[in-house]
Amino acid sequence: MNNGAFIFRATCGWLRDLASEPTPNDRWPCIRWDEKLLADQIRFLDAQAELGVTYNVAWGLFIDRAWPVPFRNVIDDKRADMLRAFTSAAHDRRLKILSGVGIYSWGFDEVIARVPGVSAGHQHAMCPFSDEAWDWQRRVLDFLMDERWGLDGISMQSADQGRCNCQKCQKLSPAEHHAKILIRSAEYVRASRPDWAIGQASWGLRLDEPGEFEHIRAISGAVDYMVEVRELSAASGRRAKIAQELECAFGSVGGVFVEPPQHWDRLRWFVPCGLGSARALTRLWTDGGRACEYFYRPFANPVEEVSWRTGAKILASPVTAPEEALGEAITAIYGVGDSALDSLADWFARGEKAYFSRANFEVGSGPLSLEPLVWRENPAASGPAIYLRDRMSATARADYAQELEQLKAELTGMEIPNREAVSKTLTAIEDTLQDIVELSNSL
């Protein structure tokens, strides 16, 4: 085992999570792929290569919510060209592209609606005891393994939309159920593509319950890495033991996972969180973790790029102090050095503390949503700033606004070479302040 870096240094997200342009009028997840998005992806690949993040897990390469029935004409020629350009650019940088794939759940809504026998009544999840369901899952895996796409593996999710609860499935515990379908899928892929990397992200599946561990360990024997989305094993003190007893690399999503808002302008928020991510990854490394699916950030917001770079540094160099990683990220984006770097690094640290010391968010508890992922009032529109509305009291928001005003004034007075990055950062603070004003007026 490599003792100098995480083995599976992956970044992960839906296709447009890193896009410099939002899609304000589309339902989530929008997977529109154009030349601008490809340019954003290549910029992101360059940062990956620079920082030694060697895998890129992309969701939405082919579909958003549903594989088509019948299973043909999945993507057109233009999208196929985009995909090949993306994978080729990654390979030129010695990076690998993994496709996110639902196992018996995400992506099968149309199959469940139109194909008799694949489901036992669940709207989003197929039944593992159905031969027809396996036939459809196999078709998807065969499609992904087609060499024309240039993919290097998959990251599987089976639990984020629940599971079948028919009479047969009720006899299986949650982990036993998911082990059944994950192991079958992984072994099928391994038999045809032994060169592929196979990951598994446990959205909706707990890994820390002792009575279920035999099934979790069984999954680990079929995959290369396993990611715990909510770091419950760390909170319970069991993570080091789990990491030691699994047969694959064990990991997390990097502590602070800010869910990129699909509908918002990229400078609408100011949530520096690089130190939180870096510290969480340092703790993961100490516990024996050697894998991470570290989520995409839209680099059009320089604060987001600083946060991403800070955590990414730890993946390739876990002995790096989080503060040092932050300093390197700030230098790369703002072009500062020496005493100016110290001042800006302290400014970023205070900016991070300003939000997280007031918000009811715990590092490692899952995603921090800025807007609702799917806003029920209007799924195809920009949602409210729930990271401010729901995670802070009115008093805390008012206090937070005062500190943001102070941070804004300090940044305006700093001598920083990259004035464009400064201007964008100030806009992000101003737009955050505007959201706070609007929330105050609406209450």
Sequence and secondary structure as in RCSB ss.txt:
>XXXX:A:sequence
MNNGAFIFRATCGWLRDLASEPTPNDRWPCIRWDEKLLADQIRFLDAQAELGVTYNVAWGLFIDRAWPVPFRNVI
DDKRADMLRAFTSAAHDRRLKILSGVGIYSWGFDEVIARVPGVSAGHQHAMCPFSDEAWDWQRRVLDFLMDERWG
LDGISMQSADQGRCNCQKCQKLSPAEHHAKILIRSAEYVRASRPDWAIGQASWGLRLDEPGEFEHIRAISGAVDY
MVEVRELSAASGRRAKIAQELECAFGSVGGVFVEPPQHWDRLRWFVPCGLGSARALTRLWTDGGRACEYFYRPFA
NPVEEVSWRTGAKILASPVTAPEEALGEAITAIYGVGDSALDSLADWFARGEKAYFSRANFEVGSGPLSLEPLVW
RENPAASGPAIYLRDRMSATARADYAQELEQLKAELTGMEIPNREAVSKTLTAIEDTLQDIVELSNSL
>XXXX:A:secstr
  SSS SEEEEEEEGGGG SS  TTS SS     HHHHHHHHHHHHHHHHHT  EEEEE SS SSB  SSS   S
 HHHHHHHHHHHHHHHHTT EEEEEEESSSTBBHHHHHHSTTS SS SS   TT HHHHHHHHHHHHHHT GGG 
  EEEEE STT    STTGGGS HHHHHHHHHHHHHHHHHHH TTSEEEEE TT  S  GGGHHHHHHHHTTSSE
EE SS HHHHTT HHHHHHHSSSEEEES S EEE  SSS TTS     HHHHHHHHHHHHHTT  EEEEE   TT
SHHHHHHHHHHHHHHH TTS HHHHHHHHHHHHH   HHHHHHHHHHHHHHHHHHHTTSS  TTSSEEESS SS 
TT TTS    HHHHTTS HHHHHHHHHHHHHHHHHHHTS  S HHHHHHHHHHHHHHHHHHHHHHHH 
